[in-house]
Amino acid sequence: MKKRETYRFKNILVSGLLIGSLFSCDNFLDEVPDNRVNLNSLDKSAQLLTNAYSVASPAFTEWMTDNVGFTTGVTIRQSQEQAYYWEDITSGPTEQDTPDFFWHETYNAIAHANEVLAVLDDFEVTSEEEEARKDAIEAEAKLTRAYGHFMLVNLFGEHYTVESSGDGVPYVKTPETVFIETYERESVKKVYNEVEDDLLDGLDKVNDSYFGNSGKYHFNTNAALAFASRFYLFKGDVTRCIQYSTELLGANPGNFIRDLTSEEFQNAKSSITGYPQLYTSPELPGNFLLMRKISLVQRPDFGHGPLSEFYSDLFAASPFPGTTDERENPAFVKGDNALLPVRFQNLFERSSLNSNVGLPYHIAISFSGEEVLLNRAEAYTIQNDLNGALADLNVFVARRYSGGNTTLTFENLRAFFGANNDPSFTDQLILLNYILFERRKEFIIQGLRWFDIKRYGISVTHDLSDGSTISLAGDDLRRILQIPQSAIEVGGLEPNER
Amino acid sequence: MRFLFALLFALFSFVSLRVSAQSIALTGKILDQNGEGLIGATVQVKGETAGTVTDLDGAFRLTVEQGQTIVISMIGMESEEYLVKSNRPVTIQLKEATAVLGEVVITGFQEVDRKLFTGASESLQMDDIKVNGLTDVSRALEGQVAGVNVDNVSGTFGTSPKIRIRGNASINGNNQPLFVIDGVILEDLANVNTDDFISGNANTLISSSIANLNPNDIESFQILKDASATAIYGARAANGVIVITTKRGKSGKLRVNYSGNYSFKLRPTYNQFNLMNSAQEMSVYRELYEKGLVDITTSVRAQNYGAMGKMFTQIANHELEWGPGGTLNEEFLNVYENANTDWFEVLFREAALQQQHSVSFTAGSDKSNSYYSISFLNDQGQTIADNVQRVTASSRNTYFLSDIFTFGLKLSANYRDQRVPGTRNREFDPITGRFSRNFDINPFSYALNTARSIRPYDEDGNLEYFRRNYAPFNILEELQLNYIDITVSDFSAQTDFEVNPSKNLSFKGVLQARYANTVRDHTVHENSNQAEAYRANGTQFIQDANNLLYRDPDNPGLNPVVVLPQGGFNYLDQSELLNFYARISADWNRTFAEAHEINVLAGQEIRFSNRTESSTTGMGVIYESGGIVITDPNIIEFFNLQNIDYYRLSSSKDRFLGLFVNGGYAYKSRYIANFTVRYDGSNQLGESKAARYLPTWNISGAWNVTNESFFNVPFIDNLKLRGTYGISGNLPPNASALLNLQADVTVRPTDVEPYLYIQDLTNTELTWEKLKELNVGMDIAVLKNRISGSFNYYRRNAYDLIGTVQTSGIGGQGLKAGNFADMDADGFEASISTENLKGRDFTWRTNFNVGYTIDKITRLDFGPRIADAIGQNGAAVLGGPRRGLFSTKFAGLNEEGVPTFYDENNEIVYQYDLQDRASLTSTLQYEGPVEPRGAGGLTNTFGYKGFSLMVLLSYKFDYKIRLNDAFYATYTDFDALPAELINRWAVPGDEELTDYPVILDRGVAQSNGNVVLAYQLYNKSTARVANGDYLRLRTVRLSYAIPPALIGRMGLSSASLSLEGQNITLLYSDKKLKGQDPEFFSSGGVSLPQPKTITFSLNVGF
C-alpha cells in the first residue's frame, strides 16, 4: 500500500516536472543571448543598408591596364605583381585589392541587402508615410544588390553581348541560413537580366527624402540613374542609356561636371589633403555616390603606377594645342619613376590610438556626373547622333582644359588623331576613340579603364624590369578574372577557363 | 495535496513500526572525539527505520531487541555500529568523518557510495592539499590529481590559472572545467576566453570566481573526470567538473576556530635572468652611436630615450656641454654607466607581507546546525604597485525540521578591493606577429625590459625623468599616477531542502540567487606620462611623429593639435552578474533480497544569468581639482575618426535548462551498471529546436572483483574494474545560430551615421560541441590498504567542434565559424598512494600521480596565419595538438650578421609572408604543443608525533615554450639588453661563431625593411624555443600540532603551527629558459609571476 502510493507520488511529480518544463522551456530559451540588434523595424533596415556598399574597390584592376608601367622604388605586394602579369591572383580574401577581396566584400554587401529584403514584407505599415519609407528602403536594397552583382559579373564573367551565354556569377536573392551552402553560376545574360529587374524596381521606388546628411553614401535618385546609364551602356542598349542619362543630366549637364578650371579647384591645388577633400566632397553635385574603400591603390608607396613619362604625355595630349589639362596636377611622386594623380585622401583607420596597425582607406566616387555625360556621348556616338555627342563633349572639355580655345570640333579631333587623310577613320570612330581617351584621362587609377579595355577588346602591353614586354590580347581569357579558389572548392562553382 | 498525504502516510507508517518492536530499553551517550556529548546524532536499529536522536547531552534511549545492531550516525561523523548484548548503558565515541567522505563520491547532485561509483573521479580533502597563504584554492590542485593540469599563467590575485582535466575538449572554446560549489554551478564574473588568460589585460583579474572564496571554508574537492562522472552535468561537462563542498555546522557545543597566515613573498633578483649590467649596456649604446642610430638629431625626436638620449637632448638644449672636441660627454655618461639600477629592488618589496585571518564558528543541536565564518585577506603586494584586501563572510545553516524534512540556508558575501598598475588591452599586430601594449607599466615587465643605466632617482634623491611616449617618464611616479582600482562585491543566497517521505525516497531542491558587481576604475592622472603623452608637441619632429595629436581634417594644412590640453583620463569599466539557479530532483533507492540495489535519480535544473558590461572614458579629468572634467571637443572628434568608443555597453543573457535521469543497479556490490540520460537546452544556439537542445547519455559498469566469493587473494583488499562510454557537450564558442547584427558608427570624414553590420549569418545547423569518451579504469588496494592505486586509460573523440572555415563568400560571410572540426585525444592517468611507514610515532606516506594526454586535431579545414602560429600561444593546425608551437626556420646569420631563414623551398630569405595560411606547415618548423601533455605531482608526508613534514614536487613535461622576444634590429637606450648580445655578430666571419644577430647600421635599417622584419622572425625562430619540461619544488611544509595535554591548560581544543615554503625552486628546467618561468607568460599589463613565498600559519580551536 505504502509502496504503491510512493511510486505514484513520484511518478506524478516527475512527469509533472517533465511536462511543466517542456511547456515552459521553449519560452524560457527564446531570450536573445546578447545585445545583438533585432531586425524588426524600418529604421534598422535602413541602417543595415548603410553597410550594403562594398568596401572593396574595383580600382585594383588598374594594375592590369595600360595606365601603369613597371614602377621601381615602391613596395609591390605579391598580388599586385600578379595583377601586373595578368596571372591568377592567389592572395586570399583578407588581402585588399584582389579579386578574392572584391568577391567576398561585394557579396557581403549583397547579403546586407538580402537580409533587409527578406524581412521587409513582414513589417506592418500603418500609414502612407511608412509605406513610402518602406518603398524607399526596398529601392535602396535592390539597387545595392543590383550594383554588387553588376560589378561582379563584369569582373568575373565575359563582357555582355546579346548572344552572351558565358558563365557569370551566382545572383543571390535570399540570405544564407546554413553553414556551408553551394551555389551555381548563372550566365552573364541571366545576371544582366536580374540586375535589370532589380535596377528598374529600384528606379521605380527610389526616394531621397529619407537619407540623413548629404545622402551621397546611399543609392539616391541620381546615383540610381547614373547606374542605369552605365548598365545600359554596358548592355549595349544605347537608347535607354541616353534616356536615363538625360533624365539625370537635365537641361544643364554642366552642373554635374566639376569645373577643374574654376578658382575653387585652382586654389585647392596647393594642398594634397585639401584637393582630394574638395574632389570627393559630398557637396559637389556631380558626386552621385561615394563609398568608403579599403585599398592601397591610391597610395603612392604601393604597386605599379603610371610612369612619369607616360603620365606627362597622356595629359599633354589634347585636341587643343597650348591648353593645360587641369587633371594632370596635383600629382604625387610615386616610387622612382611614376606619378599618381592626387584625387583621393589616403586615410587610415587605426585599430587603436597608438597603434600602427589599421585599415588604409579612401572615399571613392562610384558614380559621377562626368561618367554619365561621357556615357551619353558614347551612346549618342553609337546611335550615330554625332552632334549630340560633340555637344556633350564640349560641355565636358570646357571644364577640363584651360588657357586657350577649348571648343571641340570634328576638325580639331581629326587633326588630333592625325586622320585628316584617312577616310576609313569615320567621324563616329574618331569620336569613340576620343571618348575612350577622355575616359582614360578622367578616370585614371579609379578602376573604369579595365572595363573599357574589356568592352572594346583593347590589347594591353606591360613592360618588365629587363626591358622586355608582355601583352594581353583583346580576346585573352585572362580578361575574365578567375573565380576565388574557395568559391570553387567550397561553393561548388565552375572555374573560368584558362 | 498529494504531497501532504504522502508525507502523513509515511509518518504514520513510521510510528506503527516503532510500536511493533519491543524488548530492552537501551540507554547511552554519544560523544565526539573530545569527549563532548553530541547533540542530534541518529541512533537507529540496523536494517529498520526505528530510531531516535540524542539530546543536548548526547544521551539517548532506544528500545531494541537483544542481538540487534544499532547504527549511530551523524552528518560529518563516521557512523558506528554497536551490537546490543544487554541493556547496560553504552558510551560511544564518534570520529569526525574526514575519512568517510573518501568513500563517498559527491557529484553535486547526489552522494554515491564509492563502491557503487563507476566513473573516474578523485576526492581530495582540503586539509590534505591545503596550501597556507594561497588565496585562490583552485591553484592548490596543482600536482595533486592525476590528469588535472594547473598552469599558473599569471600569479596576480584574481587571475584564473589554466586548469585542464584530461587535456582539451575544444579547439577554440572554453577548456576550463565546470566549478560546482555545494551543488550549484559557479558562474564566472566575466566571460574571459581561456586563451586570453595569458593576455595580462585587466579583465583577467576578474576571470576567477574561485578567488572570491575563503579557502578555510572549503571542506573537500571532488574531481569528476570521465564521461560517467560528469554525465549528470550533461552538456557543459566535457571539460570535467570540480565539485567543491564547503564546511557545514556540526552538532555539539559552539566551537570556534581561528586560522591565520603570514606570508612573505620574496623579491625576484637579476641573478635569475640573463641581462646586461649598465656598463655593458653603455658599450652597446656607444655602438648605437657609432652606427648613427642614436645621436643628437635622433634623440630630440625619439619616442623613448634613456641616458644617451638624455645627454644629447641636454646638449641640444644647451644645458650640457659636449665632451672635449665634440665627443660624448663621458662625465655625464659615466654616472649612468655605473648606475646598475636594480629595478626589482626599486619596484618590488623585499618581503611583501600577505596576511589571511579567518574565524569560524560551528554549533548545532538536533534541530539545527550552523557554520559561520569571516575572513580577511590583506596582501601588501609583491610590487609597490599592487595590493589586495578581501573580506569574506559566509553562513551555512541546516534545520532538521522533522525526520523527513531538512532545510538549509547558505548566505555568502565577499568583497575585494584591489589595486594594480594601470594598463590598456594589448593588441596583436598581424604584420609583425607581435603583441603590443601601449603605456605598459607592469613592474615585472618593466624590470626585465628597462635599461639598468636608467635611474629612478638622481644624485640628490629626486625623481629622475627620461623620455617615454615623447613625454617625461619616471616609473615610480607613473605607478603613483596611473593605476586601476578594482572592487568586486559578490553576494549569494542559497537554500537547500530535502524531503525524505520514506526510507527509499528523497526529494532534494536547491535554489540560489547571486549578484556580483565588479568595478575597474582606471585613473590616469593629469601628471602621468600617459596623459602628458597627449600633450607632447614640443618640437616639429614630435608633432609629426606623435599619433596622439589630432590633425583637423577640415584644416589639413595646420599642425596637429593637442586634444587633451588639461587633465587625464578616467576609464571606468563595470560589470554585473545576476544569476539564478534552481534544481529539483528525486532520488529513489532500494535493495531487493539483499542483493539487488537499485537507485534512480531524476530531476531538472534551470539556470538564468544576465551579465552587463559597460565602460566609459572620462576625458580631461583633473584629479587635483577634485575630479572636475574639462573635455576638449576635438578629442571626441579625434576618437570618432579612429573609431574609438568612449562609451560601450554590452549585455549577455544565458538561459539554460536540463532534465536528467540517472539509474544504477548493483548486484551484491559486485556488478554495477549505471546509465545517465540528460536533455539540455540553451538559448545560446538560437531558435532551431535541433540546435538548442542536446541529449547526452552515458553508460558505465564496474566489477568489484574482491567481492566475488571465488576471489581469494589475501593481499589484495580491493580490486575494481570500471568502464564507461558516453557523450557530453560544450556550448559552441564564438558562433551564432541566429542572425547576429551589430551596430557601429561609420568611419569616414563626413556623413557620419550609425549603421548595422552582419556579424554572423544565420546558421540553422549550428550545434553543441560534443565529446565521446571511453574510459577504462582500475582501482586497487593491497597489503591492508597500505598501497592503493587508481589507473585510467581514456580515448576521447571531440567532434562537431567549432572551427573556422573559408566559405565561398557568396552568402556574404567569407569566414564562418561552425561545427567543422574534430579532435581526438588519448591519455592515461595513474595515481598511487603508499603508506611506507606506519609506526606508533613515525609515519611516512607518499602520493604519486601522473597524467598524460596527446590530443590531435583530425579535422580543421582552415588553418591559422603564419603570424598566429609563431606566437607564444601557438595555434591549432590540422594534425597537430590543440595549440602547437611553430618556429621560423633559422638559417644562421648572413655575412652581415643579419638573421636568415629557410622558406618552404629551402631557399634563404629574410622574410615570410606572415599572412599566409596555405604554406604554414611547409614553411614553419613544428616544435610541439604549447600546453603540457603530461603533468603530475609527488607528495611525501612524514609524521613524527605532532610534527609533520610535507614535500610536494610538481612537474610537467612534453611541451615547448617560445622564449620572450629579446633581439631587435636596433635598440634604444631605454631597453634592457639580453646578455647574449655580448656575443653578437660584430665583424664578418662572426656568423660562423655566433647566432646572435648584429645591431644594424642606420642606413641598412632604413633602406631595407625586410632586414628589419628578419629580427622579428628571429625572435620566433627555431633558435628561440625551449623545452617546457620542469620539476618544481612546489611546497615544503613543516607543521606541528600541539598536544592536547598542553593546550588543554590554555583552554584550547586544538592548536597547530606550520611553516611552509611555496614555489621554492625549479629543480629542473631547460637551461635555455635563462630564468624565464616555464609556467608564466610575461605579457605585461597586470600579469605577475607566482612569487616564492614563505608562510607561517597558526590554527587554534576553542
Interface residues (C-beta under 8 A of the other chain):
Chain A: K2 E5 T6 F9 K10 I12 L13 V14 L17 L18 S21 C25 F28 L29 D30 E31 V32 P33 D34 N35 R36 V37 N38 L39 K44 Q47 L48 T50 N51 T75 Q78 G92 P93 T94 E95 D100 W103 H104 Y107 N108 A109 I110 A111 H112 N114 E115 P170 V172 P175 E176 T177 V178 F179 I180 E181 T182 Y183 G212 N213 S214 K216 Y217 S271 T273 G274 Q277 S281 P282 L290 R292 Q345 L347 E349 R350 S351 S352 L353 N354 S355 N356 V357 Y361 I363 P484 S486 A487 V490 G491 G492 L493
Chain B: R2 F3 F5 A6 F9 A10 S13 R424 E427 D429 P430 I431 S436 N438 F439 N469 P501 S502 N504 L505 F507 N547 L548 P553 P556 G557 I584 A586 W588 A602 G603 Q604 I606 Q642 N643 I644 L649 S650 S651 S652 K653 D654 R655 L657 L659 G681 S682 N683 Q684 E687 R692 S736 L738 L739 N740 L741 Q742 A743 T746 V747 R748 P749 T750 D751 V752 E753 P754 Y755 L756 Y757 I758 Q759 L761 T762 N763 T764 E765 L766 V805 Q806 T807 S808 G809 I810 G811 G812 Q813 G814 K816 G818 N819 F820 D913 Q915 R917 G1009
